[in-house]
Amino acid sequence: MRHATTPAPPGSGPASASGGPGSGSRALTRLLPHTLSCVLAAVVAAATLSPAPAAAAVGATISYETITGHDGTELRAKVITPTGVEGPHPLLVMPSAWGTPHLLYVGAAAKLAHESGYQVVAYTSRGFWDSGGGIGVAGPEDRADAGAVIDWALENTEADPERIGMAGISYGGGISLLTAAEDDRVRAVASLSGWADLAASLYPHETVDMQSAELLLAAGNLTGRPGEELREVEREYRRGNIQPALDIAPDRSAAAKVDAINANGTAVMMAHAWNDGIFPVGHITDFYEELDVPKRLMLSPGDHATQELFGAAGLPNEVWEALGDWFDHHLRGRHSETDTAGPVHVRPNNGRGGWTSHADWPSVTGGTERYYLARPSTDWFRWRSSGAMESEPSTGWSYGFRTGIGTSAESGTVMLSGALQQFFDVPTGVLLPTVDRYRAAVWTGPAYPEGARVAGTPEVSFTLTPTARDQSVYVYLYAVDGNGTGSLLSHVPHTLRDAVPGEPVTVDTELAPVVWDVPAGHRLAVVVDSRDGRYRSESDLGDRVRVSSPEDAPAQITVPLA
């Protein structure tokens, strides 16, 4: 067994920030891959054909290669080799993201080879585009493929067997983490918008993330060839059975293999967006805290892969700059400015606030405020005072609302809402007075005269009494101005499964982590309803759900503050 040498402290922090389901129609099936390939090729050409900076010490060549996977499957790859510098070279292996070919990384890979002397192999993951085989959903074949690509690079290039790293966006990041748990040759990993727990991502709190599932299935069918496991998962999903997906999830979750990563000593960097709609950020912070290796976490505004996508094409990007520093430190021994403030870097999800650094994820939170939830009211007009968030427990009340029809409270749209927040500072909003009080419970807190920074993981506790065996509710946390216009800070879905109708159930759950600057004069608000367009709701039309606050479990929300 080969292990990484004991690393020095992490390198310098990131650069300062500047401000349908199924396979679709036959025509779309032909058109989409062609269009995507043209766009990717144009972006890559613009990035890779740009003249090299005058200070660059080395050059690079790019070749198109066929690599034999572990079982003879042909994998297509772009191999970027540094020139003008003697080997052996540190090796970076980059599996492609879901639905994309190896072209995704060529711009960034060329910069890493040209400017820093890395030998890079970016390959199309099994089952997609020009590679053979069937889509394995990061299963054993995909991890064995990654090992085979490493073997090929060691045999056919001047790659250094003692300096091997893996990196990728989304699917590529997940495969990189999983490979690091099984192949101790991998000394460092960078997972950008990846996942650690597949079940927690696609089935949060026993609620089907419908938008994400449909998006992933459509992309897989349009750009690749699903393997038998994925075909079976989709067949059962269409029948309303999520269990086959849950059955394969543990083997495809780095969170279930964290002990192996720790034993291998692999240095792990993860970059993620607050509003990632496919792989929610909460399970990433949980996984990060379980790692006992050199590690770095970057959390910033954006949706799934939007914070690092342009950097993959070789354009300036703070996440890819930090990735370069990470591998320079752990594979090249280049110690830039030591990150004395800590390896956790966060940037607020709103406004133009810069990065702050912390020793660990819990250190992002400086303190907490606990608000007890009083009985909600059906009065839409006195929204500032009715249904209050108070400093003392309010118990003994019960409030029922109808289910099956949504309200104006929503979590947004996957891949769109987070991007609007990132690029235009446009949050997912609500006009609080318009939330139907007969279909939701609403609470509002006191205004913050000087504003506040919510920083960390909000927690909520309340008691539900269902009227059906399976019922879904959705909890939203908003920052609301004086006119009742709210910005979504965080949310969480929660589904009761196999509940006893009429029997109360106390729900203690975490909302998604966030760092958000609440402006002066704004207040927090909590909404609980029964429908959200992002998820498959189990709350049917005509049913009801009752929220209550018993003496032994008062309804409350804990708000983390910086």
C-alpha positions in Angstrom: 0.0 0.0 0.0 1.3 3.4 -0.9 0.3 6.4 1.2 0.8 10.1 0.8 3.7 11.7 2.7 2.7 13.8 5.7 1.5 17.1 4.1 2.2 20.6 5.3 -0.6 22.9 6.1 -2.9 23.8 3.2 -1.8 26.4 0.7 -3.1 29.9 0.3 -6.8 30.7 0.3 -8.7 31.5 -2.8 -8.2 34.8 -4.6 -10.5 37.6 -3.6 -13.9 37.5 -5.2 -15.3 40.0 -7.6 -18.2 41.4 -7.0 -38.8 16.2 -19.4 -38.4 13.2 -18.5 -37.0 10.1 -20.2 -35.3 10.3 -23.5 -37.2 13.1 -25.2 -38.2 13.3 -28.8 -36.1 11.8 -31.6 -35.3 15.2 -33.1 -34.2 16.6 -29.7 -32.1 13.5 -29.2 -30.2 14.2 -32.4 -30.0 18.0 -31.9 -29.0 18.4 -28.3 -25.7 16.5 -28.4 -24.7 18.2 -31.6 -25.5 21.6 -30.2 -23.7 20.9 -26.9 -20.6 19.7 -28.7 -20.4 22.8 -30.9 -20.7 25.1 -27.9 -18.1 23.2 -26.0 -15.8 23.1 -28.9 -16.1 26.8 -29.5 -15.4 27.7 -25.8 -12.5 25.3 -25.6 -11.0 26.6 -28.8 -11.2 30.2 -27.5 -9.5 29.1 -24.3 -6.8 26.8 -25.6 -5.8 28.8 -28.7 -5.2 32.0 -26.8 -1.5 33.0 -26.8 0.5 31.8 -23.8 1.5 34.4 -21.1 5.0 35.7 -21.6 6.0 34.3 -18.2 5.0 30.7 -19.0 8.0 28.5 -18.6 6.6 25.4 -20.4 4.2 24.6 -23.3 1.7 21.8 -23.8 0.5 19.4 -26.5 -3.0 18.0 -26.7 -3.8 14.5 -28.2 -7.0 12.5 -28.6 -6.5 9.0 -27.2 -8.4 5.8 -26.7 -7.8 4.2 -23.3 -8.9 0.7 -22.6 -11.0 0.5 -19.4 -10.7 -2.2 -16.8 -13.0 -4.6 -18.8 -11.9 -3.7 -22.3 -14.4 -0.8 -22.7 -12.9 2.0 -24.8 -12.7 5.3 -23.1 -12.0 8.4 -25.1 -9.7 11.0 -23.6 -7.9 14.2 -24.2 -4.3 13.9 -23.0 -2.5 17.2 -22.3 1.2 16.8 -22.0 3.6 19.6 -20.8 6.6 20.4 -23.1 9.8 22.1 -22.4 10.2 20.7 -18.9 11.7 17.4 -17.8 9.6 14.7 -16.3 8.3 12.9 -14.4 5.3 15.2 -14.2 2.6 15.2 -11.5 -0.5 13.5 -12.9 -4.1 14.8 -12.8 -6.9 12.5 -13.9 -10.3 14.2 -14.7 -13.4 12.1 -15.2 -16.1 14.0 -17.1 -19.2 15.4 -15.6 -22.6 13.8 -16.1 -23.8 14.3 -19.7 -20.5 15.9 -20.8 -17.5 14.7 -22.8 -13.8 15.1 -22.0 -13.9 18.5 -23.8 -15.4 20.0 -20.7 -11.9 20.3 -19.0 -9.6 21.0 -21.9 -9.2 24.7 -21.2 -8.4 24.3 -17.5 -6.3 21.2 -18.2 -4.2 23.0 -20.8 -3.5 25.8 -18.4 -2.5 23.3 -15.7 -0.1 21.6 -18.1 1.1 24.8 -19.9 1.7 26.9 -16.8 2.5 24.4 -14.1 3.8 21.3 -15.8 1.0 18.8 -15.0 0.4 15.7 -17.1 -3.4 15.8 -17.5 -5.8 13.0 -18.7 -9.4 14.2 -19.1 -11.6 11.4 -20.2 -15.3 10.8 -21.1 -16.9 8.7 -18.4 -18.2 5.3 -19.3 -21.5 5.3 -21.2 -21.4 9.0 -22.3 -20.7 10.5 -25.7 -17.6 9.0 -27.4 -16.7 6.4 -24.7 -18.1 2.9 -24.8 -20.1 0.9 -22.2 -23.2 1.9 -20.3 -23.7 4.6 -17.7 -22.8 3.1 -14.3 -23.7 5.9 -12.0 -20.2 6.0 -10.4 -20.4 2.3 -9.7 -17.6 -0.2 -9.4 -16.9 -0.2 -13.1 -16.5 3.6 -13.1 -14.0 3.5 -10.3 -12.1 0.6 -11.9 -12.0 2.7 -15.1 -10.4 5.5 -13.2 -7.7 3.1 -12.0 -7.2 1.9 -15.5 -6.7 5.5 -16.8 -4.1 6.0 -14.1 -2.4 2.8 -15.2 -2.4 3.9 -18.8 -1.0 7.3 -18.0 1.9 5.7 -16.0 2.7 3.4 -18.9 2.3 5.9 -21.8 3.3 9.3 -20.4 6.0 10.6 -18.1 3.6 10.8 -15.2 5.0 10.4 -11.7 3.5 7.4 -9.8 4.1 9.2 -6.5 2.3 12.4 -7.4 -1.2 11.5 -8.6 -4.4 13.6 -8.2 -8.0 13.5 -9.4 -10.4 16.3 -10.0 -13.8 16.8 -11.6 -17.1 18.7 -11.7 -20.3 17.0 -10.4 -20.1 13.4 -11.6 -16.4 13.7 -12.1 -16.0 15.0 -8.6 -18.0 12.1 -7.1 -16.0 9.5 -9.0 -12.8 11.2 -7.9 -13.8 11.0 -4.2 -14.9 7.3 -4.6 -11.7 6.4 -6.4 -9.6 8.0 -3.6 -11.3 5.7 -1.1 -10.2 2.6 -3.1 -6.9 3.5 -4.8 -4.2 4.7 -2.4 -2.1 6.0 -5.3 -4.4 9.1 -5.4 -2.7 11.6 -3.1 -5.0 14.6 -3.6 -8.6 15.2 -4.9 -10.6 18.2 -5.8 -14.4 17.6 -6.0 -16.3 20.6 -7.5 -20.1 20.5 -7.1 -19.8 16.8 -6.3 -21.7 14.6 -3.9 -20.8 12.6 -0.8 -24.1 10.9 0.0 -26.3 10.0 -3.0 -29.4 9.1 -1.0 -29.3 12.4 1.0 -28.9 14.3 -2.3 -31.7 12.7 -4.3 -34.0 11.7 -1.4 -33.6 14.4 1.2 -35.6 13.7 4.4 -37.4 10.9 2.5 -38.7 13.3 -0.2 -38.1 12.6 -3.9 -36.2 15.5 -5.5 -38.2 15.3 -8.7 -36.6 18.1 -10.7 -33.1 16.8 -10.1 -34.1 13.2 -10.9 -35.8 14.3 -14.2 -32.9 16.4 -15.2 -30.3 13.7 -14.6 -32.4 11.0 -16.3 -33.0 13.2 -19.4 -29.4 14.2 -19.7 -28.3 10.5 -19.3 -30.7 9.4 -22.0 -29.9 12.2 -24.4 -26.1 12.1 -24.2 -25.3 8.5 -23.3 -26.4 4.9 -22.9 -27.8 4.0 -19.5 -26.5 0.7 -18.1 -28.8 -2.0 -16.8 -28.8 -0.7 -13.2 -29.7 2.8 -14.3 -32.5 1.5 -16.6 -33.9 -0.5 -13.7 -33.8 2.5 -11.4 -35.6 4.7 -14.0 -38.3 2.0 -14.6 -39.0 1.8 -10.9 -38.9 5.5 -10.5 -41.5 5.9 -13.1 -43.7 3.5 -11.1 -43.2 5.6 -8.0 -40.7 3.2 -6.4 -37.5 4.9 -5.3 -36.1 1.9 -3.4 -33.8 0.6 -6.2 -32.1 4.0 -6.3 -31.6 3.9 -2.5 -30.3 0.3 -2.7 -27.3 1.3 -5.0 -26.6 4.6 -3.2 -24.3 3.5 -0.3 -21.7 2.0 -2.7 -21.8 5.2 -4.6 -21.4 7.5 -1.6 -18.0 8.7 -0.3 -19.7 9.4 3.0 -20.0 5.6 3.5 -16.3 5.2 2.8 -14.8 8.1 4.7 -12.7 5.8 6.9 -11.0 4.5 3.8 -10.2 8.0 2.6 -8.9 8.9 6.1 -6.8 5.7 6.1 -5.3 6.6 2.7 -4.5 10.1 3.8 -5.8 11.6 0.6 -5.9 15.4 0.7 -9.5 16.5 -0.2 -10.7 19.9 -1.5 -14.4 20.5 -2.1 -16.1 23.5 -3.6 -19.8 23.8 -3.5 -22.6 26.3 -4.1 -25.1 27.3 -1.4 -28.0 26.8 -3.8 -26.9 23.6 -5.5 -30.2 22.1 -6.5 -28.9 18.6 -7.4 -26.5 17.9 -4.5 -27.7 20.1 -1.5 -24.9 21.7 0.5 -25.9 20.3 3.9 -24.5 16.8 3.3 -21.3 18.3 2.0 -20.6 20.1 5.3 -21.5 16.9 7.2 -19.0 14.9 5.1 -16.3 17.5 5.4 -16.4 17.3 9.2 -15.9 13.5 9.1 -12.7 13.9 7.1 -9.5 13.5 9.1 -7.1 14.4 6.3 -5.7 17.7 4.9 -8.8 19.3 3.6 -10.4 22.5 2.2 -14.0 23.6 1.8 -15.2 26.5 -0.3 -18.9 27.6 -0.2 -20.1 30.4 -2.4 -23.2 31.7 -4.3 -24.4 29.6 -7.2 -26.3 26.6 -8.3 -25.1 23.2 -9.5 -21.7 23.6 -11.2 -22.3 27.3 -12.1 -19.5 28.6 -9.9 -16.7 26.6 -11.7 -18.1 25.9 -15.2 -16.4 28.8 -16.9 -13.1 28.0 -15.2 -13.2 24.5 -16.8 -12.9 26.2 -20.2 -9.8 28.0 -19.0 -11.3 31.3 -18.2 -10.3 33.2 -15.0 -12.1 31.6 -12.1 -11.4 31.7 -8.3 -12.4 28.0 -7.7 -10.0 26.7 -10.4 -7.3 29.1 -9.1 -7.7 27.5 -5.6 -7.7 24.1 -7.2 -4.3 24.9 -8.8 -3.0 26.0 -5.5 -4.3 22.8 -3.8 -2.5 20.5 -6.2 0.6 22.6 -6.3 0.8 22.2 -2.6 0.1 18.5 -2.3 1.6 17.2 -5.6 4.4 19.7 -6.3 5.4 20.8 -2.8 5.0 24.4 -3.5 4.1 26.2 -0.3 2.4 29.4 -1.1 1.2 31.7 1.7 0.0 29.4 4.5 -3.7 29.5 5.2 -3.4 30.6 8.9 -7.0 31.6 9.2 -8.3 28.1 8.5 -9.3 25.9 5.5 -13.0 26.6 5.4 -13.8 29.5 3.1 -17.3 31.0 2.8 -18.8 33.9 0.9 -22.2 35.2 1.7 -25.0 34.1 -0.6 -26.3 37.6 -1.1 -24.8 41.0 -1.6 -21.1 41.6 -2.5 -19.5 40.3 0.7 -16.0 38.8 0.4 -14.5 35.5 1.5 -14.0 34.7 5.2 -11.8 31.9 6.5 -12.5 29.6 9.4 -10.8 26.7 11.3 -13.7 24.3 10.6 -17.4 24.4 9.6 -18.8 24.9 13.1 -16.6 27.9 13.5 -18.6 29.7 10.8 -21.3 30.1 13.5 -20.4 32.6 16.2 -23.7 32.1 18.2 -27.3 31.3 17.9 -30.7 32.9 18.5 -33.7 30.7 19.5 -37.2 31.8 18.5 -40.2 30.0 19.8 -43.1 29.8 17.5 -46.5 31.1 18.7 -49.8 30.0 17.2 -50.1 31.1 13.5 -53.0 33.2 12.4 -55.2 33.3 9.3 -55.0 37.1 9.3 -53.1 38.0 6.1 -53.0 41.7 6.9 -51.3 41.8 10.3 -48.4 39.7 9.0 -45.8 41.5 11.1 -47.3 40.5 14.4 -49.6 37.5 13.9 -47.9 34.2 14.2 -44.9 35.6 16.1 -41.4 34.3 16.7 -40.9 34.9 20.4 -38.2 34.6 23.0 -40.3 32.5 25.4 -41.9 29.2 24.7 -45.5 29.3 23.5 -47.2 25.9 24.0 -50.6 24.3 24.0 -51.7 25.6 20.6 -52.6 23.7 17.4 -53.1 25.0 13.9 -54.3 23.0 10.9 -54.1 23.8 7.2 -55.2 22.1 4.0 -52.7 20.2 1.8 -52.3 19.4 -1.9 -52.2 22.9 -3.3 -49.1 25.0 -3.1 -48.6 28.6 -1.9 -46.4 31.4 -3.1 -43.6 30.0 -0.9 -41.4 28.0 -3.2 -37.7 26.8 -3.2 -37.1 27.8 -6.9 -36.0 25.9 -9.9 -32.9 23.6 -10.2 -30.0 25.2 -12.1 -31.8 28.5 -12.5 -32.6 30.0 -9.1 -29.1 29.6 -7.8 -27.6 31.0 -10.9 -29.8 34.1 -10.7 -28.6 34.6 -7.1 -25.0 34.1 -8.1 -24.8 36.3 -11.2 -27.5 38.9 -10.6 -28.1 38.9 -6.8 -31.7 38.0 -7.5 -33.0 35.7 -4.8 -35.9 33.3 -4.8 -38.6 35.5 -3.4 -42.0 35.6 -1.8 -44.5 38.3 -1.0 -45.3 37.2 2.5 -48.8 38.7 2.8 -49.9 36.6 -0.2 -49.0 33.3 1.4 -52.4 31.5 1.8 -52.8 31.1 5.6 -55.4 28.3 5.0 -52.7 26.3 3.2 -49.7 27.2 5.3 -48.4 28.2 8.7 -46.5 31.5 8.8 -44.4 33.1 11.5 -42.5 36.4 11.6 -39.8 37.6 13.9 -38.7 41.0 15.2 -36.8 43.3 12.9 -33.0 43.6 13.1 -32.4 47.3 13.6 -28.7 47.0 12.5 -29.0 43.9 10.4 -27.5 40.5 11.1 -25.5 37.8 9.4 -27.1 34.3 9.4 -24.2 31.9 9.2 -24.4 28.2 9.6 -27.2 25.6 9.7 -30.7 26.7 10.9 -32.6 24.1 12.9 -36.4 23.8 13.4 -38.6 21.7 15.7 -42.4 21.4 15.6 -45.0 18.7 16.0 -47.1 17.4 13.0 -50.3 15.4 13.1 -50.9 13.9 9.7 -54.2 12.7 8.2 -52.5 10.2 5.9 -49.8 7.6 6.1 -47.4 9.6 3.9 -47.4 13.4 4.1 -44.9 16.0 2.9 -44.3 19.5 4.4 -41.8 22.1 3.3 -40.1 24.6 5.6 -38.8 27.9 4.4 -36.7 30.6 6.1 -37.0 34.1 4.6 -35.5 37.5 5.3 -38.4 40.0 4.8 -38.4 43.8 4.3 -41.0 46.3 5.6 -43.3 45.7 2.7 -43.4 41.9 3.2 -41.1 41.1 0.3 -39.0 38.1 1.3 -35.8 36.5 0.1 -35.3 32.8 0.6 -32.3 32.0 2.9 -32.8 28.3 3.3 -35.4 25.5 3.1 -35.9 21.8 3.8 -38.4 19.2 2.6 -39.6 16.7 5.1 -41.9 13.7 4.4 -43.5 11.5 7.0 -43.5 7.9 5.9 -45.8 5.2 7.3 -47.1 7.6 9.9 -50.3 6.8 11.9 -53.0 9.2 10.9 -54.0 11.3 13.9 -50.9 10.5 15.9 -48.6 13.5 16.5 -45.0 13.3 15.3 -42.3 15.7 16.6 -40.0 16.7 13.7 -36.5 18.0 14.5 -34.7 18.8 11.3 -31.9 21.0 9.8 -32.5 23.5 7.0 -29.8 23.9 4.4 -26.6 25.7 5.6 -26.2 29.3 4.5 -24.3 32.5 5.1 -26.7 35.5 4.4 -26.5 39.2 5.3 -29.9 40.3 6.6 -30.2 44.1 5.9 -31.0 46.6 8.7 -34.7 46.7 9.4 -35.5 43.4 7.9 -36.9 40.4 9.9 -36.9 36.7 9.5 -40.0 34.7 8.7 -40.8 31.0 8.7 -43.3 29.3 6.4 -44.5 25.7 6.4 -46.7 24.4 3.6 -47.4 21.1 1.7 -46.3 21.6 -1.9 -43.1 22.6 -3.7 -42.5 22.4 -7.4 -39.0 21.0 -6.9 -40.2 17.8 -5.1 -42.7 15.0 -5.4 -45.2 15.8 -2.6 -47.0 13.1 -0.7 -49.6 15.5 0.5 -52.8 15.0 -1.4 -55.6 17.4 -2.2 -58.3 17.3 0.4 -56.0 16.1 3.3 -54.9 18.3 6.2 -51.9 18.5 8.4 -51.8 20.0 11.9 -48.9 21.8 13.4 -48.7 22.1 17.2 -46.5 23.0 20.1 -46.9 20.6 23.1 -45.5 21.4 26.5 -42.7 18.9 26.2 -41.6 19.9 22.7 -42.3 23.6 22.1 -42.2 24.6 18.4 -39.0 26.6 17.7 -36.3 27.6 15.3 -32.7 28.1 16.1 -31.0 30.7 13.9 -27.1 30.6 13.6 -25.4 34.0 13.6 -21.9 35.0 12.8 
